[in-house]
Amino acid sequence: MSYNLMTDEKWDMSLWLRGVKVPTCFCSNIKSLVSMKDVTLTSFTAHDCHVMLIIFLPIVIKAIDPEYMKTIITHLGYFLNFITQKVINEVELPTLKHFIVDTIC
């Protein structure tokens, strides 16, 4: 099982991120965070990381081949988005607990 992107997948993801245009004050200039020299993301804030996990990652993973990887990443993004909300409904917590346990397993 692979937990890393192949070089061509990293390259494609980096190119996509360099072309992303977002509204002002949505997050940092993503283009400035992408290094095409060594195909990495550098100098991003916690908020930028959150935006990438919740917003961009589910879009970018369309290029990943194994379907189960897409599902796991999407579910983790949903979970992270839910727990970072300002208001969490206690009634939904047991369902969320089962959801994340199933995802991790």
C-alpha atoms as an extended CHARMM CRD file, in Angstrom:
* protein
*
       105  EXT
         1         1  MET       CA              0.0000000000        0.0000000000        0.0000000000  PROA      1               0.0000000000
         2         2  SER       CA              1.4270000000        3.3750000000       -1.0110000000  PROA      2               0.0000000000
         3         3  TYR       CA              1.1670000000        6.3760000000        1.2990000000  PROA      3               0.0000000000
         4         4  ASN       CA              3.1910000000        8.6870000000       -0.9260000000  PROA      4               0.0000000000
         5         5  LEU       CA              2.5000000000       10.2940000000       -4.2570000000  PROA      5               0.0000000000
         6         6  MET       CA              4.6310000000        9.2860000000       -7.2160000000  PROA      6               0.0000000000
         7         7  THR       CA              6.8560000000       11.9690000000       -8.7480000000  PROA      7               0.0000000000
         8         8  ASP       CA              4.4780000000       12.6150000000      -11.6440000000  PROA      8               0.0000000000
         9         9  GLU       CA              1.5210000000       12.8710000000       -9.2370000000  PROA      9               0.0000000000
        10        10  LYS       CA              3.4660000000       15.3720000000       -7.0860000000  PROA      10              0.0000000000
        11        11  TRP       CA              4.3310000000       17.3690000000      -10.2010000000  PROA      11              0.0000000000
        12        12  ASP       CA              0.6850000000       17.4370000000      -11.3550000000  PROA      12              0.0000000000
        13        13  MET       CA             -0.5510000000       18.4420000000       -7.9010000000  PROA      13              0.0000000000
        14        14  SER       CA              2.0640000000       21.2020000000       -7.6540000000  PROA      14              0.0000000000
        15        15  LEU       CA              1.1460000000       22.5540000000      -11.0780000000  PROA      15              0.0000000000
        16        16  TRP       CA             -2.5350000000       22.5590000000      -10.1190000000  PROA      16              0.0000000000
        17        17  LEU       CA             -1.8370000000       24.3730000000       -6.8420000000  PROA      17              0.0000000000
        18        18  ARG       CA              0.2870000000       26.9910000000       -8.6470000000  PROA      18              0.0000000000
        19        19  GLY       CA             -2.6840000000       27.7490000000      -10.8950000000  PROA      19              0.0000000000
        20        20  VAL       CA             -5.2990000000       28.0290000000       -8.1340000000  PROA      20              0.0000000000
        21        21  LYS       CA             -6.9470000000       31.4200000000       -7.7670000000  PROA      21              0.0000000000
        22        22  VAL       CA             -8.7720000000       32.1520000000       -4.5370000000  PROA      22              0.0000000000
        23        23  PRO       CA            -10.6320000000       35.1950000000       -3.2000000000  PROA      23              0.0000000000
        24        24  THR       CA             -8.6580000000       37.8630000000       -1.3620000000  PROA      24              0.0000000000
        25        25  CYS       CA             -8.0340000000       36.9900000000        2.3240000000  PROA      25              0.0000000000
        26        26  PHE       CA             -9.2020000000       33.3850000000        1.7810000000  PROA      26              0.0000000000
        27        27  CYS       CA             -5.6930000000       32.0640000000        2.4270000000  PROA      27              0.0000000000
        28        28  SER       CA             -2.1010000000       32.9090000000        1.5210000000  PROA      28              0.0000000000
        29        29  ASN       CA             -1.0000000000       33.1530000000       -2.0720000000  PROA      29              0.0000000000
        30        30  ILE       CA             -0.8000000000       29.4040000000       -2.7110000000  PROA      30              0.0000000000
        31        31  LYS       CA              1.4330000000       29.9490000000       -5.7370000000  PROA      31              0.0000000000
        32        32  SER       CA              4.1540000000       31.3510000000       -3.4690000000  PROA      32              0.0000000000
        33        33  LEU       CA              4.0260000000       28.2560000000       -1.2440000000  PROA      33              0.0000000000
        34        34  VAL       CA              4.7150000000       25.7610000000       -4.0440000000  PROA      34              0.0000000000
        35        35  SER       CA              8.3360000000       25.0430000000       -4.9220000000  PROA      35              0.0000000000
        36        36  MET       CA              8.6000000000       23.4740000000       -8.3840000000  PROA      36              0.0000000000
        37        37  LYS       CA             12.3610000000       22.9900000000       -7.9410000000  PROA      37              0.0000000000
        38        38  ASP       CA             11.9450000000       20.1730000000       -5.4320000000  PROA      38              0.0000000000
        39        39  VAL       CA              8.1310000000       19.7500000000       -5.7910000000  PROA      39              0.0000000000
        40        40  THR       CA              7.2470000000       20.6490000000       -2.1940000000  PROA      40              0.0000000000
        41        41  LEU       CA              5.0350000000       23.0060000000       -0.2200000000  PROA      41              0.0000000000
        42        42  THR       CA              6.9110000000       25.3830000000        2.0780000000  PROA      42              0.0000000000
        43        43  SER       CA              6.2660000000       28.1600000000        4.5990000000  PROA      43              0.0000000000
        44        44  PHE       CA              2.5340000000       27.7570000000        4.9940000000  PROA      44              0.0000000000
        45        45  THR       CA              0.5510000000       28.6990000000        8.0810000000  PROA      45              0.0000000000
        46        46  ALA       CA             -1.8310000000       26.5070000000       10.0680000000  PROA      46              0.0000000000
        47        47  HSD       CA             -4.7350000000       28.2040000000        8.3020000000  PROA      47              0.0000000000
        48        48  ASP       CA             -3.1990000000       27.4730000000        4.8860000000  PROA      48              0.0000000000
        49        49  CYS       CA             -2.7630000000       23.8430000000        5.9160000000  PROA      49              0.0000000000
        50        50  HSD       CA             -6.4080000000       23.7050000000        7.0140000000  PROA      50              0.0000000000
        51        51  VAL       CA             -7.5790000000       25.1940000000        3.7030000000  PROA      51              0.0000000000
        52        52  MET       CA             -5.4630000000       22.7180000000        1.7560000000  PROA      52              0.0000000000
        53        53  LEU       CA             -6.7970000000       19.7300000000        3.6970000000  PROA      53              0.0000000000
        54        54  ILE       CA            -10.4350000000       20.7740000000        3.6690000000  PROA      54              0.0000000000
        55        55  ILE       CA            -10.8340000000       22.5610000000        0.3330000000  PROA      55              0.0000000000
        56        56  PHE       CA             -8.0540000000       21.7060000000       -2.0880000000  PROA      56              0.0000000000
        57        57  LEU       CA             -7.1050000000       18.1250000000       -1.2420000000  PROA      57              0.0000000000
        58        58  PRO       CA            -10.5070000000       16.6060000000       -2.1170000000  PROA      58              0.0000000000
        59        59  ILE       CA            -10.2550000000       18.2980000000       -5.5270000000  PROA      59              0.0000000000
        60        60  VAL       CA             -6.6420000000       17.3210000000       -6.1950000000  PROA      60              0.0000000000
        61        61  ILE       CA             -7.0680000000       13.6510000000       -5.2710000000  PROA      61              0.0000000000
        62        62  LYS       CA             -9.1640000000       13.0150000000       -8.3620000000  PROA      62              0.0000000000
        63        63  ALA       CA             -5.8580000000       12.1140000000      -10.0520000000  PROA      63              0.0000000000
        64        64  ILE       CA             -5.0060000000        9.3990000000       -7.5080000000  PROA      64              0.0000000000
        65        65  ASP       CA             -5.6970000000        5.8950000000       -8.7800000000  PROA      65              0.0000000000
        66        66  PRO       CA             -6.7050000000        3.7080000000       -5.8330000000  PROA      66              0.0000000000
        67        67  GLU       CA            -10.3520000000        4.4600000000       -5.0620000000  PROA      67              0.0000000000
        68        68  TYR       CA             -9.9680000000        3.5480000000       -1.3680000000  PROA      68              0.0000000000
        69        69  MET       CA             -7.2840000000        6.2390000000       -0.9630000000  PROA      69              0.0000000000
        70        70  LYS       CA             -9.6720000000        8.8750000000       -2.3070000000  PROA      70              0.0000000000
        71        71  THR       CA            -12.3740000000        7.7100000000        0.0960000000  PROA      71              0.0000000000
        72        72  ILE       CA            -10.0930000000        7.7410000000        3.1390000000  PROA      72              0.0000000000
        73        73  ILE       CA             -8.6820000000       11.1930000000        2.3570000000  PROA      73              0.0000000000
        74        74  THR       CA            -12.1510000000       12.6050000000        1.7140000000  PROA      74              0.0000000000
        75        75  HSD       CA            -13.4930000000       11.1470000000        4.9780000000  PROA      75              0.0000000000
        76        76  LEU       CA            -10.5570000000       12.5230000000        6.9660000000  PROA      76              0.0000000000
        77        77  GLY       CA            -11.1570000000       15.9380000000        5.4030000000  PROA      77              0.0000000000
        78        78  TYR       CA            -14.8410000000       15.7590000000        6.3730000000  PROA      78              0.0000000000
        79        79  PHE       CA            -13.8960000000       14.8120000000        9.9420000000  PROA      79              0.0000000000
        80        80  LEU       CA            -11.3510000000       17.6400000000       10.2600000000  PROA      80              0.0000000000
        81        81  ASN       CA            -13.8560000000       20.1120000000        8.8650000000  PROA      81              0.0000000000
        82        82  PHE       CA            -16.4980000000       18.9610000000       11.3500000000  PROA      82              0.0000000000
        83        83  ILE       CA            -14.2730000000       19.2070000000       14.4360000000  PROA      83              0.0000000000
        84        84  THR       CA            -12.9990000000       22.6790000000       13.4880000000  PROA      84              0.0000000000
        85        85  GLN       CA            -16.4730000000       24.2120000000       13.3720000000  PROA      85              0.0000000000
        86        86  LYS       CA            -17.2210000000       26.9460000000       15.8920000000  PROA      86              0.0000000000
        87        87  VAL       CA            -20.3790000000       25.1670000000       17.0170000000  PROA      87              0.0000000000
        88        88  ILE       CA            -20.6010000000       21.3690000000       17.2340000000  PROA      88              0.0000000000
        89        89  ASN       CA            -23.9270000000       19.6430000000       17.7750000000  PROA      89              0.0000000000
        90        90  GLU       CA            -23.4970000000       17.0860000000       20.5810000000  PROA      90              0.0000000000
        91        91  VAL       CA            -26.1780000000       14.8610000000       19.0600000000  PROA      91              0.0000000000
        92        92  GLU       CA            -23.9570000000       14.2670000000       16.0120000000  PROA      92              0.0000000000
        93        93  LEU       CA            -20.8460000000       13.2700000000       18.0140000000  PROA      93              0.0000000000
        94        94  PRO       CA            -21.6670000000        9.5390000000       18.4390000000  PROA      94              0.0000000000
        95        95  THR       CA            -22.2780000000        9.2450000000       14.6980000000  PROA      95              0.0000000000
        96        96  LEU       CA            -19.0410000000       11.0840000000       13.9920000000  PROA      96              0.0000000000
        97        97  LYS       CA            -17.1830000000        8.7710000000       16.3710000000  PROA      97              0.0000000000
        98        98  HSD       CA            -18.3380000000        5.6780000000       14.4600000000  PROA      98              0.0000000000
        99        99  PHE       CA            -17.6050000000        7.4150000000       11.1640000000  PROA      99              0.0000000000
       100       100  ILE       CA            -13.9800000000        8.1700000000       12.0430000000  PROA      100             0.0000000000
       101       101  VAL       CA            -13.3900000000        4.7170000000       13.5770000000  PROA      101             0.0000000000
       102       102  ASP       CA            -14.6190000000        3.0930000000       10.3400000000  PROA      102             0.0000000000
       103       103  THR       CA            -12.4530000000        5.4510000000        8.2920000000  PROA      103             0.0000000000
       104       104  ILE       CA             -9.2990000000        4.7370000000       10.2750000000  PROA      104             0.0000000000
       105       105  CYS       CA             -9.8790000000        0.9870000000       10.2220000000  PROA      105             0.0000000000
